[in-house]
Amino acid sequence: MGLVLTQRQLAAMQSPRPRALPGQGALPSVHRAASLEHGVVLGIDPGTRVVGYGAVLVEPFGPRYLEAGVVQADLKAPIHERLAQIARELDLLMARLTPCMVVVEQAFAATNVQSALRIGEGRGVVLACAARTGCQIQQFPPAVAKRAVAGNGAAHKTQVAGMVRRLLGLGAIELELDATDALALALTAILRSNIPVRAGPPSKASKPLTAQRRARS
């Protein structure tokens, strides 16, 4: 029997409405959808060292797992080079996946000023890359995505990962927690569009989806 998230979980989610932004730059034109009736939703968990991403394809019967992984910058490089590396990789990723919507983790309270600066720098790169594609952009705080997927805004990353696996039928596919966090963001946006998300059989991936996309130096 399929698992359906409850109306209580859906009602608990709040976030700004998506914005359609004009295309910029020299990237290939992409599919732009006015709604989530179909198309690729790309969730991104920002960072300045490792960025998680997860793509979900919205189909008539519900969302289907498409791809997930991480973009990892050279940890020995200075911050400006790491951000440039991440930006290049995200540009390539978005040009390949052509998402109709990019969902980014929203800023949350940091423990110190330095952490807050790094969080802002990482999010800025992701938002700029997404804006250049002209797709819709949504942002959700971590607690909102956790509540949407796991039913608890304070759920541990492993709990979120477990529910993401169940809802998308990932089976034995191995994914890092940064990637499952990104998939949770994509699912949160889909749930807000009232598209039912049901647990299904294991996804039949045509290629390995666990390999990391390492940023070029």
C-alpha positions in Angstrom: 0.0 0.0 0.0 1.4 3.4 -1.0 2.6 5.9 1.6 1.0 9.3 1.3 2.1 12.3 3.3 -0.7 13.7 5.5 -2.5 16.9 5.0 -1.1 18.0 8.4 2.4 17.7 7.0 1.4 19.7 3.9 -0.3 22.4 5.9 2.7 22.8 8.1 4.9 24.0 5.2 5.2 27.7 4.5 7.5 29.4 2.0 7.6 32.3 -0.5 5.9 31.7 -3.8 8.2 30.8 -6.7 9.5 33.6 -9.0 10.0 33.3 -12.7 13.2 35.1 -13.6 14.4 36.2 -17.1 17.2 34.1 -18.7 20.6 35.6 -18.6 24.1 34.7 -19.8 25.2 32.3 -22.5 23.7 29.1 -21.2 21.4 27.1 -23.5 17.7 27.9 -23.2 15.8 25.5 -20.9 12.3 24.3 -20.5 10.4 26.7 -18.3 7.1 25.4 -16.7 4.5 27.6 -15.2 3.6 24.9 -12.8 4.9 21.5 -11.6 2.6 19.4 -13.7 5.7 18.1 -15.4 9.4 18.8 -15.6 12.6 18.4 -13.5 12.7 19.9 -10.0 16.3 20.3 -8.8 17.0 20.6 -5.1 20.3 22.0 -3.9 21.9 21.9 -0.5 24.5 24.8 -0.7 28.0 24.9 0.7 31.4 26.3 0.0 33.1 22.9 0.0 30.5 20.3 -0.8 27.1 21.0 -2.5 24.4 18.4 -2.6 22.0 18.1 -5.5 19.0 16.0 -6.2 16.8 15.9 -9.3 13.2 14.6 -9.4 11.1 14.3 -12.5 7.5 15.2 -12.1 5.3 12.8 -14.1 1.5 12.4 -14.3 1.5 9.6 -11.7 3.8 11.5 -9.4 7.5 12.3 -8.9 10.3 10.0 -10.0 13.9 9.9 -8.9 16.2 11.1 -11.7 19.7 11.8 -10.3 21.5 12.9 -7.2 25.0 13.4 -6.0 27.5 16.1 -4.8 29.7 18.7 -6.3 32.9 18.9 -4.4 35.4 21.7 -4.6 39.2 21.5 -4.0 39.3 21.8 -0.2 42.8 23.2 -0.4 41.8 26.1 -2.7 41.0 29.6 -1.3 37.3 30.5 -0.9 37.1 32.5 -4.1 38.5 29.6 -6.2 36.1 27.1 -4.5 33.1 29.3 -5.3 34.2 29.6 -8.9 34.7 25.9 -9.2 31.2 25.2 -7.7 29.6 27.8 -10.0 31.1 26.2 -13.1 29.9 22.7 -12.1 26.4 24.0 -11.3 26.2 25.7 -14.6 27.0 22.5 -16.4 24.6 20.5 -14.2 21.7 22.8 -14.8 22.4 23.0 -18.5 22.3 19.2 -18.6 19.2 18.7 -16.4 17.3 21.8 -17.6 15.2 22.1 -14.5 11.9 23.9 -14.5 12.4 24.8 -10.8 15.5 25.0 -8.5 14.8 24.6 -4.8 17.5 26.0 -2.5 18.0 25.6 1.2 17.2 28.9 2.9 19.6 30.6 5.3 19.4 29.7 8.9 21.0 31.1 12.1 24.7 30.4 12.2 26.8 29.9 15.3 29.2 32.6 14.4 29.9 35.4 12.0 32.3 33.5 9.9 29.9 30.6 9.4 27.1 33.0 8.5 29.4 34.6 5.8 30.3 31.2 4.3 26.6 30.1 4.2 25.7 33.3 2.5 28.5 33.0 -0.1 27.5 29.4 -0.9 23.8 30.3 -1.3 24.7 33.3 -3.4 26.5 31.1 -6.0 23.6 28.7 -6.2 21.0 31.4 -6.6 23.0 33.2 -9.3 23.4 30.0 -11.2 19.8 29.2 -11.0 18.7 32.7 -12.0 20.8 32.5 -15.1 18.7 29.5 -16.4 15.5 31.5 -16.1 13.8 28.7 -14.1 11.6 29.2 -11.1 13.3 29.4 -7.7 12.0 28.4 -4.3 13.7 28.5 -0.9 12.9 26.5 2.2 14.5 26.5 5.7 15.9 23.1 6.7 13.2 22.6 9.3 10.4 23.1 6.7 11.9 20.5 4.4 12.4 18.1 7.3 8.8 18.5 8.5 7.5 18.0 4.9 9.3 14.8 4.3 9.8 13.3 7.8 7.0 14.9 9.7 9.3 16.5 12.2 11.1 19.8 11.8 13.9 18.6 14.1 14.5 15.2 12.3 18.0 14.0 12.0 19.6 13.9 8.5 19.5 10.1 8.6 15.8 10.1 9.3 15.2 12.5 6.4 17.4 10.3 4.2 15.3 7.2 5.1 12.0 8.9 4.2 13.4 10.2 1.0 14.5 6.7 0.1 11.1 5.3 0.9 9.1 8.0 -0.9 11.2 7.8 -4.1 11.8 4.0 -4.0 15.6 4.3 -4.0 16.2 0.8 -2.7 19.9 0.1 -2.4 21.1 3.2 -4.3 23.8 4.8 -2.1 23.6 8.5 -1.7 25.4 10.9 0.6 23.4 12.9 3.2 24.0 16.1 1.3 22.3 14.5 -1.7 19.3 13.2 0.2 18.9 16.6 1.8 18.7 18.1 -1.7 16.1 15.5 -2.7 14.1 16.4 0.3 14.1 20.1 -0.8 12.8 19.0 -4.3 10.1 16.9 -2.7 9.0 19.7 -0.5 8.4 21.9 -3.5 6.5 19.1 -5.3 4.3 18.5 -2.2 3.3 22.2 -2.1 2.0 21.7 -5.6 -0.4 19.0 -4.2 1.2 16.3 -6.3 0.8 13.0 -4.4 4.1 11.4 -3.3 3.8 7.6 -2.7 6.4 5.1 -1.8 7.1 2.9 -4.8 9.3 0.1 -6.0 13.1 0.6 -6.2 14.1 3.1 -8.9 15.7 1.5 -12.0 18.5 3.8 -12.7 20.1 3.5 -16.1 23.5 4.7 -14.8 25.2 5.0 -11.4 24.0 8.0 -9.5 26.4 7.8 -6.6 29.5 9.2 -8.3 30.6 12.6 -7.1 31.0 15.4 -9.7 34.3 16.9 -8.6 34.8 20.5 -9.5 37.5 21.3 -12.0 40.4 23.3 -10.8 
